[in-house]
Amino acid sequence: MTSSNGQVPKSPLEVGELLQLQMEDGSTLEFEVRAILEDSENEASYAVLERDPGVEDGDEAEAEVIVTDLDGNLIDDDELAQEVLDNYLIFAEEAGDEGGGKA
C-alpha cells in the first residue's frame, strides 16, 4: 500500500495479513485482511480489511471496514466499494450459517 510512510506490500495481499495505514493526523491504524473477493465480470480482485476497535475507541465502537485492491490501494469508487462490502457480508453470513468461521 502506498502510504505517507512509504510502505508497499512486496506481494499481493493475503487473508490474515496486517496492513498499517498512516492517517493525516500522523496516527497509524492497523487493519487485517478478512477476505479476498474476485469480480468475475471485470476479472479484478479486492481485499476487505477490518480494524477491530481498541480500548481507546470505547466499548461501543464498531469495527471499521475498508476495501482495497490486492496491492493495498484504497478503492476510490464508493459504489464499487459498497458492492464489494455487500458481497463480503453475504459471504460471511453464509459461512456463519454453515458453521464456518470468519470469511
C-alpha positions in Angstrom: 0.0 0.0 0.0 1.3 3.3 -0.9 1.1 5.5 2.2 2.7 8.5 3.7 5.2 6.2 5.4 6.2 4.7 2.1 5.4 1.1 2.9 4.3 -1.0 -0.1 3.4 -4.7 0.2 6.0 -6.9 -1.6 3.3 -9.2 -3.0 -0.5 -9.2 -3.3 -2.4 -9.1 0.0 -3.4 -12.3 1.6 -6.1 -13.2 4.1 -4.8 -12.7 7.7 -2.2 -10.2 6.6 -1.9 -6.9 8.6 -1.7 -3.6 6.9 -0.9 -0.3 8.6 -2.5 3.0 7.3 -0.9 6.2 8.4 -3.6 8.9 8.8 -3.3 12.6 8.0 -3.0 13.4 11.7 0.1 11.1 12.0 -1.7 8.3 13.8 -1.4 4.7 12.4 -4.3 2.3 12.2 -3.9 -1.4 11.7 -6.3 -3.4 9.5 -6.4 -7.1 8.9 -7.3 -8.7 5.6 -10.5 -10.6 6.2 -11.3 -11.7 2.7 -10.2 -11.6 -0.9 -13.2 -11.3 -3.3 -13.0 -11.7 -7.1 -15.2 -9.9 -9.6 -15.8 -12.3 -12.5 -17.1 -9.6 -14.7 -14.0 -7.5 -14.8 -11.6 -10.1 -13.5 -10.5 -7.8 -10.7 -9.8 -8.9 -7.1 -10.4 -6.9 -4.0 -9.4 -7.2 -0.3 -11.8 -6.5 2.5 -9.9 -5.3 5.6 -11.2 -4.8 9.1 -10.0 -2.9 12.1 -11.3 -4.0 15.5 -11.9 -1.1 17.8 -9.4 -0.9 20.6 -9.9 0.1 24.2 -9.2 3.7 23.3 -12.1 3.7 20.8 -14.6 3.0 23.6 -16.7 -0.1 24.4 -19.4 0.6 21.8 -17.3 1.4 18.8 -17.9 -0.7 15.8 -15.2 -2.3 13.6 -14.0 -0.3 10.7 -14.0 -1.9 7.3 -12.2 -0.8 4.1 -11.8 -2.1 0.6 -8.6 -2.1 -1.3 -7.1 -3.7 -4.5 -4.6 -6.5 -3.9 -1.8 -4.0 -3.8 -3.4 -2.3 -0.8 -4.6 0.8 -2.6 -8.0 2.1 -1.3 -10.9 1.8 -3.7 -12.0 5.4 -4.5 -15.2 4.3 -6.3 -17.8 4.4 -3.4 -20.3 2.3 -5.3 -17.8 -0.4 -6.2 -16.5 -0.5 -2.6 -20.1 -0.8 -1.3 -20.8 -3.6 -3.7 -17.7 -5.5 -2.6 -18.7 -5.0 1.1 -22.2 -6.2 0.4 -20.8 -9.4 -1.2 -18.4 -9.9 1.7 -21.3 -9.6 4.2 -23.4 -12.1 2.3 -20.4 -14.5 2.2 -19.6 -14.0 5.9 -23.3 -14.6 6.8 -23.5 -17.8 4.7 -20.2 -19.1 6.2 -21.6 -18.5 9.7 -24.8 -20.3 8.8 -22.8 -23.4 7.7 -20.8 -23.4 10.9 -17.8 -21.8 9.3 -15.6 -19.1 10.8 -14.9 -15.6 9.5 -14.8 -15.1 5.8 
